[in-house]
Each structure stands twice: as structure tokens, then as C-alpha cells.
Amino acid sequence: MRITFSTKKGWTLVYIVALLKVTYFIYYQSNIEGTVFGGGNDADYYNAYALGYASYADAVNSWPTLLRFLNEIGFYNRYIITWIIFVTSLTLVPYLYYKVVRIQDEKIEPVMVVSIFLIIFYPTIFYLTIDIYREVFMFCFFLLSLQLYKKNLESSQVKSKIYFMVYLGIAFLLYFLRPYLGFALAITPFVYLIFSKTKRYFKTWIILYFVTLVLLKIFGGIDQILLYRENFAMFSGGKSTIGIGLIDKNPIMFLVYYFYSIMTQMFGLFFINISSLIVFLLETIPFIMALIYLRKNIRFMSKFTSFLLTFFVIYSTIWLLGNDNLGTAVRLRIPSYMVIFASMLIVYQTKIVAGYEKIKGRRV
């Protein structure tokens, strides 16, 4: 059965979801104290730090430091900043995401609809807009960095260098907001450069990936990340901690438990409550479908798509090694999911253009 897509109905769905989010957000901000899903500790901590109730030594990243700076110059208001974050999630983030996935001047409207819908609909992104979380601010810079690297691939040598330097500058900034993300962005271009020269040896790369992980484990190259993972054991009372330690495992069991970590955190196969099941259905199922689509259409992958997939592997590897909490995983995997959805949309456009050129060639 052929599935057709109506852009008019797609836009209607986008507007409905956006309206529902605005309605709920206003209701939430006006009537609900605390948090809906049992989170909020990060936001409460950020607010306490901004107001000076915590010492400078307690800052876990640059976000609370920025909020305290705003408070010191008289521009901090938790309610107003939350509104700015929410509006940004409905406007700037979808716009930047579409700029990343768009591959030509002539717009393919279904791609615009789907890309905007993905961001506006994404449940976890919405949850991260109901208080002063750093993620939306971070995603703006993340998407801007991807757009800059796309420009780097498309531009002349001089412009390319400028785009690349700005890209590295944003990666440096993101490192202070979330080290996993900033570090992955910084090293991806160099790994991609090697991969682009040897991508015909794809199976060899897969073997090399796991061999490298084992060697890093044996020689202590990832001990700092694995030790950080051990800290999640203290949160086991919330039942969202998976309970997988990797620091003390032999090479074989390390790979076994790492694979288990992928299945539970990346693919969400760790159902602890109804929320985890809903997130699996609304976020992970589309992600799996996007992966299947990419696998079936691998011949249509562009240079930029290969770059995105390289980032996906590097970034996902880092946070899968360092995280052992399902709630945190849902937040950490957003960039991983975003680049896979972006790759799917880019491949779709490439396929459409290729089909058009083929038909055009037959008519000549």
C-alpha cells in the first residue's frame, strides 16, 4: 500500500501541536508547582546558583554561571527566561534544523513540514522548555555548528577555513555547556576526514571501532568516563539507573554490557514506568524507522550525511559509556536522534533530486 503525504494536512498538524504546547505551557506556568515528571532538580539548582545560594565552586557547567551573571547585572528572572526558552524552541530551533537539512535553494515542502514537526513535536525537547534548562540554548548552537560545517563542505577554500574556525569555536563553547557534545563536535571533522578517504572499507571500520574501544578500556584511555558512570549508582533509588558498571569488566564482558547499554539507553528498551514506554513509542520508534530508511538508501548519502553519521557514532559512544541513567539518557540522546532524522531527510531529498534528474535525462 502506497502511503501519500499531504503538506496541507502536515502543516495543520504542526499548528495543532504548537497550539497544544502553548496552551499546556501557559497552564503549567500558571497552575502547577514543581514538575510533572518528577524532574526539576537541575532547574532548581540552576535557580539557586543564579540567586547566589550556592558557591562558585559548585557550578557543574557554564549554564548556572551564565544565569548568575545575568542576575548580577539585573537581567535574571526565572519566569521570563523560561518563556524565552519556550518561544525559542518553537521558532529558532525548528528554523535552524530546517536550514541544516535543506540541500538546495528550491524547497521541498514535505521536508520543511517534517523537519519542523520533528522539533515541535519531540516530547523531551518540550519537557526541557518548562523551566530554565540549558538544552534549548545548547541545541541552537549545536544546529548552528552543523550548518557551518555544511557550508564548509560547500564553499571555496578561503570561506571554508573561516566556517571551520567558527565551527571549532562553537564546539569549544558547547564543551563548557556539555563536555560530551563539545568534545564530539571538535573531533568529528578529523575522524570524518579519515573515514571519507576509506569509507569503502566500512566493515573494517566496524571492527576497528570495537577493537579501539577494547584497547582504550585496557590501557585506561576511557577510565575517566567510566568512573563518571559509577556516580549514577547513588541514584539507584529512583529506579531509572540501569546499574551497569563498565570500569571493572574484562574486555569481553565490557563489550557485552556496552551493547546492553546501547539497547537500554539508545533504543530505550528499559521500561520502568508508563513514561518510558510513551517516550519509546513517540521518540525511539521513529528513530528506528529513520535508521532503517538510511540503511535501505545508503547509496544516496552525501558528504554531509557521512559527517552527521560520524558525529552520531562519536557522540553516542561517549555518552553511552559515561551515562547509566535512563532519564538522563533521554536528554543526552536528543542530538543523536536529531542527526539521524536530519540524515534521513537529506537522503530523501537527494533521492528525489536523483529521480528527477533521471526522468529529465530520459526526456532529452
C-alpha positions in Angstrom: 0.0 0.0 0.0 1.4 3.4 -1.0 1.4 6.0 1.7 0.8 9.6 0.5 1.8 12.7 2.3 -0.3 15.9 2.2 1.7 19.0 3.1 -1.5 20.9 3.9 -2.5 18.2 6.4 1.1 18.2 7.6 1.1 22.0 8.3 -2.3 21.6 10.0 -0.8 19.0 12.3 2.2 21.3 13.1 -0.1 24.2 14.0 -2.3 21.9 16.2 0.8 20.5 18.1 2.2 24.0 18.5 -1.1 25.3 19.8 -1.4 22.4 22.3 2.1 23.1 23.5 1.4 26.8 24.0 -1.9 26.0 25.8 -0.3 23.5 28.1 2.8 25.7 28.8 0.6 28.6 29.9 -1.5 26.3 32.1 1.7 24.7 33.5 3.3 28.0 34.3 0.2 29.4 35.8 -1.2 26.5 37.9 1.4 23.8 38.5 4.1 24.0 41.2 7.1 21.6 41.0 7.4 19.3 38.0 5.2 16.9 36.2 7.6 14.0 35.6 9.5 14.1 38.8 12.4 16.0 37.4 13.3 19.6 38.0 16.3 19.2 40.3 18.6 20.7 37.7 16.4 23.7 37.2 16.0 24.2 40.9 19.8 24.0 41.3 20.4 26.5 38.4 18.0 28.9 40.0 19.6 28.6 43.4 23.0 29.1 41.9 21.8 32.2 39.9 20.4 33.7 43.1 23.7 33.2 45.0 22.6 30.4 47.3 25.4 28.1 46.0 29.1 28.8 45.9 31.0 29.3 42.7 32.8 26.1 43.3 29.5 24.2 43.0 29.0 25.0 39.3 28.8 21.8 37.3 28.8 23.6 33.9 28.7 27.1 32.4 25.0 27.4 32.3 24.4 28.3 36.0 27.4 30.6 35.8 25.8 32.5 33.0 22.5 32.7 34.9 24.3 34.1 37.9 26.0 36.7 35.7 22.5 37.7 34.4 21.3 38.0 38.0 24.3 40.2 39.0 23.6 42.7 36.2 19.8 42.7 36.9 18.6 40.6 33.9 17.7 37.3 35.6 14.1 36.3 36.0 13.3 32.5 36.1 9.8 33.0 34.6 10.9 35.3 31.8 13.9 33.1 30.8 11.7 30.1 30.8 9.3 31.9 28.4 12.3 32.8 26.2 13.5 29.2 26.1 10.0 28.0 25.2 9.5 30.5 22.4 12.9 29.7 21.0 12.0 26.0 20.9 9.0 26.9 18.7 10.8 29.3 16.4 14.6 29.4 16.2 15.3 25.7 16.8 12.9 24.5 14.1 14.2 27.1 11.7 17.9 26.2 12.3 17.0 22.5 12.0 15.4 23.1 8.6 18.4 25.0 7.5 20.6 22.0 8.3 18.5 19.5 6.4 17.8 21.7 3.4 20.1 20.8 0.5 19.1 23.2 -2.3 17.5 26.6 -2.9 14.2 25.2 -4.2 12.4 24.0 -1.1 10.8 20.6 -1.0 7.8 21.4 1.2 7.3 17.9 2.7 10.8 18.1 4.1 10.1 21.5 5.6 6.9 20.2 7.2 8.5 17.1 8.6 11.7 18.8 9.9 9.7 21.5 11.7 7.2 18.9 13.0 10.0 16.7 14.4 11.3 19.5 16.6 8.0 20.9 17.7 6.5 17.5 18.4 9.6 16.0 20.2 8.3 15.3 23.7 11.6 15.5 25.6 12.5 18.8 23.9 9.1 20.2 25.1 9.8 18.9 28.7 13.1 20.8 28.6 11.3 24.1 27.9 9.2 24.2 31.0 12.0 25.6 33.2 15.5 27.1 32.9 17.2 24.0 31.4 20.2 24.6 29.2 19.3 22.3 26.4 17.3 24.6 24.1 20.1 27.2 24.3 22.6 24.5 23.6 20.7 23.0 20.7 20.7 26.4 18.9 24.5 26.4 18.9 24.6 22.8 18.1 22.5 23.2 15.0 24.4 26.4 14.0 27.6 24.4 14.2 26.2 21.7 11.8 25.0 24.4 9.4 28.5 25.9 9.5 30.2 22.6 8.7 27.7 22.1 5.8 28.8 25.5 4.5 32.4 24.4 5.0 31.9 21.4 2.7 30.1 23.5 0.0 32.4 26.6 0.0 35.6 27.7 -1.6 38.9 27.1 0.2 39.1 30.6 1.9 35.5 30.6 3.1 35.8 27.0 4.1 38.5 27.8 6.5 36.5 30.6 8.1 33.5 28.4 8.5 35.6 25.7 10.0 37.3 28.0 12.6 33.9 29.3 13.7 32.7 25.7 13.9 35.5 24.9 16.2 34.8 28.0 18.3 31.2 26.8 18.8 32.4 23.3 19.7 34.6 24.9 22.3 31.7 26.9 23.7 29.5 23.8 23.8 32.2 21.9 25.7 31.6 24.2 28.7 27.8 23.6 28.5 28.0 19.8 27.9 31.5 18.3 27.5 30.2 15.2 25.7 28.7 17.3 23.0 31.5 19.8 22.6 34.3 17.2 22.5 32.4 15.1 20.0 31.9 18.1 17.7 35.5 19.1 17.9 37.0 15.7 16.9 34.3 14.6 14.4 35.8 16.6 11.4 39.2 14.9 11.8 37.7 11.4 12.2 35.4 12.1 9.2 38.4 13.2 7.1 40.0 9.8 7.6 36.6 8.0 7.1 35.9 9.8 3.9 39.1 8.5 2.4 38.5 4.9 3.4 34.7 4.6 3.6 34.7 1.7 1.1 36.2 -0.3 4.0 33.0 0.1 6.0 33.2 -3.4 7.6 36.8 -2.8 8.6 35.7 0.4 10.3 33.1 -1.5 12.4 35.8 -4.0 13.5 38.2 -1.2 14.2 35.6 0.6 16.3 35.2 -2.2 18.7 38.9 -3.0 18.8 39.6 0.6 19.6 37.1 0.6 22.4 38.6 -2.5 23.9 42.1 -1.1 23.7 41.1 2.2 25.2 39.5 0.2 28.0 42.6 -2.0 28.6 45.0 0.9 28.6 42.9 3.3 30.7 42.0 5.7 27.9 38.4 5.9 28.9 38.7 5.4 32.6 37.6 9.0 33.4 34.3 8.5 31.5 33.7 5.0 33.0 34.4 6.3 36.6 31.9 9.1 36.0 29.4 6.4 35.1 29.9 4.9 38.5 28.5 8.0 40.1 25.0 7.1 38.9 24.9 4.2 41.4 24.0 6.7 44.1 20.7 7.5 42.3 19.5 3.8 42.1 16.7 4.6 44.4 14.8 6.4 41.6 14.7 3.1 39.6 15.9 4.8 36.5 19.5 3.8 37.0 20.3 0.8 34.9 23.0 -0.5 37.2 25.7 -1.4 34.7 29.3 -0.6 35.7 31.9 -0.9 33.0 35.1 0.1 34.8 35.8 -3.3 36.3 34.8 -5.6 33.4 37.1 -7.7 31.4 37.2 -6.9 27.6 34.5 -9.5 26.6 32.1 -8.5 29.4 32.8 -4.9 28.7 31.6 -5.3 25.1 28.6 -7.3 26.3 27.5 -4.7 28.8 28.2 -1.9 26.4 25.9 -3.5 23.9 23.3 -3.8 26.6 23.8 -0.1 27.4 23.1 0.7 23.7 19.9 -1.3 23.8 18.6 0.2 27.0 19.7 3.8 26.6 19.8 4.5 22.8 16.8 2.3 22.0 15.0 2.8 25.3 14.4 -0.9 25.9 14.3 -0.4 29.7 10.7 0.2 30.7 10.4 1.3 34.3 7.1 3.2 34.1 4.5 4.4 31.6 6.5 7.5 30.8 9.4 5.4 29.5 7.0 3.4 27.3 5.4 6.5 25.9 8.9 8.0 25.1 9.8 4.7 23.4 6.7 4.9 21.2 6.9 8.6 20.3 10.7 9.0 20.0 12.5 5.7 19.6 10.2 4.1 17.1 10.6 7.0 14.6 14.3 6.9 15.3 14.5 3.2 14.4 12.4 3.8 11.2 14.8 6.5 10.2 17.8 4.1 10.7 16.0 1.5 8.5 15.4 4.1 5.8 19.1 5.2 5.8 20.2 1.6 5.6 17.9 1.0 2.6 19.1 4.2 0.8 22.7 4.2 1.7 23.8 4.9 -1.9 22.2 8.4 -1.7 24.3 9.5 1.3 26.2 12.8 0.7 29.4 14.0 2.3 27.4 16.0 4.9 25.3 12.9 5.7 28.5 10.9 6.3 29.7 13.7 8.5 26.5 13.6 10.5 26.7 9.8 10.9 30.4 10.1 12.0 29.3 12.6 14.7 26.4 10.3 15.7 28.9 7.4 16.3 31.4 9.5 18.3 28.9 11.5 20.4 26.7 8.4 21.1 29.7 6.3 22.1 30.9 8.9 24.6 27.5 9.4 26.4 26.7 5.7 26.2 30.0 4.9 28.0 29.6 7.7 30.6 25.9 7.5 31.4 23.9 4.9 33.3 20.6 6.6 33.9 17.6 6.3 31.7 16.2 9.7 32.5 19.5 11.3 31.6 19.8 9.2 28.5 16.5 10.6 27.1 18.1 14.0 27.3 21.6 13.1 26.1 20.4 11.2 23.1 18.5 14.1 21.6 21.5 15.2 19.4 21.9 11.6 18.4 18.3 11.3 17.3 18.4 14.8 15.7 21.3 14.0 13.3 19.7 10.6 12.3 16.4 12.3 11.4 18.4 15.0 9.6 20.3 12.4 7.7 17.1 10.7 6.7 15.6 14.0 5.4 18.8 14.8 3.4 18.9 11.3 1.9 15.2 11.7 1.0 15.9 15.0 -0.9 18.9 13.5 -2.6 16.8 10.6 -3.8 14.1 12.9 -5.0 16.6 15.1 -6.9 18.3 12.0 -8.4 14.9 10.6 -9.6 14.1 14.0 -11.2 17.4 14.2 -13.0 16.9 10.6 -14.2 13.5 11.4 -15.7 14.8 14.7 -17.1 17.7 12.8 -18.8 15.2 10.4 -20.5 13.3 13.3 -21.9 16.3 14.9 -23.5 
